[in-house]
Amino acid sequence: MIKSFFASVCLLIGFTGYAQDIKTGVLVIGANSSGYAAAIQSAKSGVKTLLIDAGSFHSITLSPEDRSINAGIYAEFSRIVDSLQKSPLQAHHSLTPEFTAQVFKVWTDTLKNLTILSNASVQKIKKSGKSWQVDLPGREIKVDIILDATPTYSIAKMAGLADSKDSQPVLSIYSDKLYRTSVAALQEDNGVSKLITLSSLLAPGIENLVLAAPIGKVSTLLSAQAAGATAAYCVFFKTGTKNLNVRMIQSELLSYKSHIIRYADIADTDSSMIAFQHIGVTGIFKAKEENGNLFFLPDSTVSVDELKQPFRELYSRSQIWFLDHKEDRITLETALSLIKFVGSRGKELDKEVESAWTKSLKLEGKFDLKKPVTRREFAILLDTYLQPFNVAVTIDGLIKS
């Protein structure tokens, strides 16, 4: 998939003024870091976006959770800070709310699709067909998708979201198939890594209203970024939240360096990070959970048993291959055999991989068909030559037939 699924479309012009009636694709509400993150991603994804709040945008606080994962919106924020103060931003550096707001202003001033309106109090919202009408003092906004980034879901409640003590699930990674729909990694206060699923960012029972965080959870930059990509997807493809394409939204987020799954043993700068995340949400290689962290174990060898079930779910014809293979440890030759069988490739694949081994694949060591293949090597080969991430899944994490 190209850098952005919106890249082929010319940038939409920003608002030239505030008449009584305003029309926009995505309306983000919330004068906080999550509101900025959601609006920035929506605008970057090529959709006309308006960010409003009853307060001002002159004081923005980043939480420890926002700064715990150097990816996506925060990684870009850090680069802007570096350019402003001409020195690298370190994790221990403090950021005043005023300085943080200044950085976001510098950033958003460069985004043509984004307009920010402060001191805009929402008085009423109501459905207008499949879209929304939002009433402000003296003006009206027509909007396709509303994104609630307020701390208490005040906008969603205004739209009819019922008060509930039940929170949306933030998954312990393999509790069910929903891990396939993860759109953001979460590092909780106790250091435990969790996943935020796409469905948990949708307001229950309310179409075309997206939340910056699952109900009952505090939003982070990554969850809000995922919400922004989700809202933008709906507007660009002229559809609603009932018709989301999980893999396309995940791909959009990965193209902007967000993390949909987080591994403690994979560096943010690893050139194959996206491949590991692709394979991670297919379930082919399940992470090891230890002390609240997820470990990909890139140097571990691979067995037939761990591959059998996920491959059968993804590729039904693979069960024929597994009838003839019972190896405890898979060699590179066997790994390529599986890829060739499932992907209907011939012997030419061996030479293709050998030629690309240290170049485009960026794998270390000598190409040796007889050596045991590692998780790192196999994941990169799968992502490059079989692309299991492209197998479509439903919003419930089930494989589409």
KEZA-271048 format. One record per residue (C-alpha): z, x, y; residue in one letter. Coordinates in steps of 0.001 Angstrom, whole numbers, plus 524288, in hexadecimal, padded with zeros to 5 digits. Layout:
N
ZXYa ...
This chain:
401
800008000080000m 7FCE5804E980D90i 8074A8096881717k 809DD7FB8881B5As 804507EEE481655f 801D87EBEA82498f 7FB277F8AB8282Ea 7ED7F7F2F782840s 7F0FE7E92B832C5v 7F0637EC7184131c 7FD5E7EC6784832l 800A57DF7E84E64l 803717DFC585CDAi 8115F7DE3E8618Cg 816717D37A86A25f 811847D45B8781Et 81BEC7CB7487D71g 8257B7C0C8879F6y 81FA77B39987CAFa 826A47A752878F7q 820927A7CB86B85d 8203C7B44186379i 819067B619856B5k 81C087C10884D2Ct 81AD37C40F83ED7g 828A17C8DB83BF7v 8349E7C5B484400l 8403A7CEB784183v 84D5A7CAA284712i 858877D46384864g 85C2E7DEDA85267a 860847E8D784859n 85B337F3D384004s 856907EA43835A1s 84F157E24A83FA7g 848567EEA68443Dy 845557F33083661a 83F887E62483253a 837827E4C683EC2a 832867F2C183E3Fi 82DEF7F13E83036q 827857E42A8331Bs 820557EA0983EA9a 81C767F63683712k 817107ED6682C6Ds 80D677E82D83651g 8133F7DB1683A1Ev 8164D7D602847C0k 8252E7D6638486At 82F537D1BA85233l 83D677D69E851D5l 8472C7CE778595Fi 855BB7CC7385AD9d 85F597C5A4863CEa 865737D2D7866D2g 85FAE7DFB486B5Fs 859CD7EB2486404f 860E07F5AA86BC6h 86B337F8BA86183s 867617FA4B85337i 870447FF7B84883t 86BDA805E783BEAl 8752A8041D83093s 8788480E9182676p 8704A806B781CC7e 864A48077B82614d 865D8816418266Br 86915818518180Bs 85ADE8184A8137Ei 85142820A881B0En 8457781818818BDa 83D1B80DC981F33g 8413A8096B82CCEi 84CA3812E182D8Fy 8443C81E93829D5a 83ACB81B41834DAe 8463C818D083E13f 84B5C8266783AD1s 83E4582C9183DF1r 83E348260984B41i 84C0F82AD784DDAv 847D08389184A1Ad 83CA683805853DFs 84564832D385EBDl 8506583C9985D4Bq 847FC84789857B1k 8514984A0984C76s 852948440283EE4p 85B568382A83D55l 865D483B1B8334Dq 86D9E8314C82B61a 87A538353A83214h 874DE8338583FCDh 87A26827D384726s 870E081E5B84DCCl 875C98164C85916t 871218082085964p 86AAF80AB186692e 863248167E86199f 85F2180F2585541t 859E98040385D98a 8526880DD2865EAq 84BF98139C859D0v 847CD8063A85507f 8425A8030886285k 83A5880F82862BBv 8353980C058554Cw 832327FDB0857AAt 82B7D8008B8649Bd 8209F806DD85C94t 81E5A7FB22853A9l 813867F2578589Ck 816D07E71684F8An 825007E60F853BDl 82B217DF5D85F67t 839C27DED886208i 840537D3F8869A2l 84ED47D4FF86CACs 858137CA6887186n 850247C04486A2Aa 859407B5DB864F8s 853EC7ADB2859CDv 8577379F8E85C62q 8505A798DB8515Dk 846EA79BA984656i 83EF97921583E82k 833AF7920B83511k 8262278FE483A8Fs 81DC778E0082E8Eg 81F6679A82826B9k 822E27A1F083316s 82E6E7A14C83C4Fw 8314779D0684A1Dq 83C4E7A479850B4v 841B579F5285D7Ad 847137A89C867BFl 84B857A4D88756Bp 83F117A15B87C9Dg 8359A7A5C087212r 831177A32B86454e 82D077AC788598Bi 823427A8DE84EFAk 825307B20384384v 8207B7B3408357Dd 82C377BA5C82FB3i 83A2C7BB65834B8i 842377C745830F4l 850DC7C5BD832D3d 857647D2C9835B5a 863B57CCD083B88t 870817D15383540p 874CC7C38283191t 867A37BD7182DF0y 8690F7B4B1839CBs 85A837B20283ABEi 859287AED082C58a 864B47A58982D88k 85E3579F3483939m 8525079D4583077a 85A66796A282607g 860277A18181DC7l 86C6E79C09817A3a 879507A32481909d 87C3C7A9CA80C33s 8864F7B32B8071Ak 87CBD7B7817FCBCd 8756D7C3E67FFE1s 867B87C72D7FB89q 867A07D1127F081p 866E07DF6E7F3A4v 863BA7E4C77E666l 86A137EE627DD9Bs 85CD87F3AA7DA4Bi 859A37EE8E7CCB2y 861827E1F17CC5Fs 854AB7DA687CAE8d 846187DBA67CD8Ek 8480E7D9F27DC29l 848E17E8C47DD89y 839FC7E8747DD2Ar 83A2C7E15D7EA46t 843147EACE7F184s 83F0A7ECCD7FFA7v 84A457F52C8049Ca 8547F7FE907FFC5a 862937FC59803C8l 86D978063580408q 87A1F7FE4880496e 886EE802AB80AE2d 88C288072C7FDC1n 8801F80F8B7FB9Eg 87A28806877F170v 86B51805807F183s 865CD7F7CA7F0BFk 858C07F1157F256l 854ED7E66C7FBE6i 84B017DD447F5E3t 840197D6417FCFFl 845447C8AA7F9DEs 852947CBF87FFA6s 84C487CD6280D1El 847107BF7780D1El 84F2D7B47B812EAa 852347AB5580770p 84B1E79E68808E1g 844AD7A1FC815CAi 836917A65F81554e 831927B0B281EC5n 83EF17B572822F0l 842757C35881F11v 84FE37C9B781FA4l 8529E7D7D482372a 85C7F7D8C381852a 860997D10080C64p 86A3B7C61D80F6Ei 877FC7CB8880FA4g 8738C7D98B811E1k 872BB7E1C481E2Av 864CD7E5538216Cs 860327F36A82187t 854287F9D682734l 84DBD7F9EA819CCl 850757EB97816C3s 84BD67E79282453a 83FAC7EFE8822E9q 83CC87E8D08162Ba 83EAD7DBCE81D03a 8353A7E000827AEg 82AC67E3A081DC6a 82CC77D6A8816C5t 82B577CEB482340a 81F4B7D66F8274Ea 819177D465819ECy 81A097C5A881B9Ac 813D57C5CC8290Bv 808E87CF24825C5f 804DF7C80F8196Ef 806FA7BAA881F88k 810587B68B814F7t 81EA97B3208138Cg 82AC07B89E80D40t 827C97B0D3800E7k 81BD67B9447FE62n 820647C73A7FFACl 819B27D2977F8DFn 824F37DB237F448v 81D2A7E7777F195r 8159B7E6CD7FE52m 8220F7E5A480653i 8284B7F0C27FEAEq 81C297F911800E9s 81CA17F65B80F73e 82ABB7FAD081017l 82802807218084Cl 81C8F80A658111Bs 8265380AB381C4By 82F798139E81499k 839AF8096F81170s 84101809BC80485h 840957FE3F7FB46i 848E08058A7F167i 851BE8112B7F3C4r 853BC81CD57EAB8y 85ED4826587ED2Ea 8578A8316B7E670d 84A77830027ED77i 849658363D7FAE8a 8442682E1B80629d 83A12838C480831t 8353E8388C7FA0Ed 82670837467FA58s 826EA82DE37EECFs 83161824D27F446m 8281F819277F4E6i 823C681B327E6D9a 831E981B1C7E240f 8349980E9B7E9C4q 82842808667E455h 82C3380B987D66Ci 83A5D808097D912g 8375F7F9EF7DC9Bv 82E867F84E7D0CBt 83A1E7FB607C804g 832A18055A7C001i 83CDC80F9E7C31Af 84A258099D7C556k 85390811307CDC8a 860AC815DD7C8FCk 86C0280FC17D05Be 8776F818F07D296e 8828E817B47DC6En 87AD680D867E3D6g 86EB5815FB7E52Dn 8617B814E27DEBDl 85B86820DF7D864f 84D2D821FC7D4ECf 84F8282E0A7CC68l 842438342C7CF7Ap 8440483FC27C636d 847DC837947BA5Bs 83E938360D7AF03t 838E0828EB7AAF8v 83A238217B79E24s 831898170B79838v 83CED80D9D79718d 83F9780D147A5B2e 8314780A1C7A88Fl 82EC07FFDB79E37k 834A87F3C17A483q 830277F5B07B2A2p 822647F92B7AE33f 8218F7ED267A586r 8256C7E4B37B119e 81B867EB017BA13l 810777ED317B064y 810827E4AD7A43Bs 806237ECDE79D82r 80F077F8C579DE6s 8167A7F39B79214q 80B317F866789A2i 80D338064378EC1w 81BCE805C378C10f 8196E8022577DD8l 813C480FB977BE5d 81D84817507842Bh 82BFB819257813Dk 82EB482635787E3e 83C5F828F978CF7d 836BA831B779775r 8293882F8A79D0Bi 8204983B0579F96t 8168D83B877AAAAl 80BDF839147A0A0e 812A582CB079BDEt 814FE828167A9CEa 806A18296D7ACFAl 803688228D7A03Cs 80B3B816B57A4AAl 804D98169E7B216i 7F754817BF7AC09k 7FA0780CD27A262f 7FF90803297AC31v 7F65B806F27B735g 7EA32807CE7AEA4s 7E7BB815E67B25Ar 7E0F5820597AA4Dg 7E34782EB37A73Dk 7DE6F832567B4C2e 7EBDC82EB17B9ECl 7F1C283B0E7B404d 7E8C8843CE7BBFCk 7EAB583B6C7C80Ae 7F97783CE57C72Dv 7F8A884B757C447e 7F05B84D867D066s 7F997845937D8FFa 8066B84A797D304w 80AF3853B57DDC4t 801EC84EAC7E863k 801BE840137EB27s 80C3D83CE67E118l 814DE847E57E65Ek 81B1584A857D92Bl 821518576A7D5DAe 81F42860297CA22g 813A3861717C13Ek 80BB9856007BC2Af 80F6A855EB7ADC4d 80C4284A4B7A512l 8166C84E4379AFAk 8222E84F217A3F8k 82BDC843BD7A565p 8287983BD27B160v 83305839907BBA4t 835EF82D047C2CCr 830AD833077CF4Fr 823DF836CB7C8E8e 8221C82A027C1A3f 82581821B27CD8Ca 81B69828BE7D5D8i 811248279E7CB34l 813DE819287C94Fl 81377816497D7CCd 806D981DE07D98Ft 7FF0181A1E7CD99y 8049280D237C8C7l 80AD4807647D50Bq 8147E7FDFC7CE9Cp 819E87FAB97DC1Af 80D797F2E07DE48n 811187E9547D388v 814A47DD297DB4Da 822307D7347DA86v 827D57CA687DF4Dt 832987C9767E95Ai 83BB47C79E7DDA3d 837707D4AC7D815g 82F737CF367CCDFl 822687D51E7C8FFi 817207CC977CD7Ak 80E2E7C8DC7C264s 
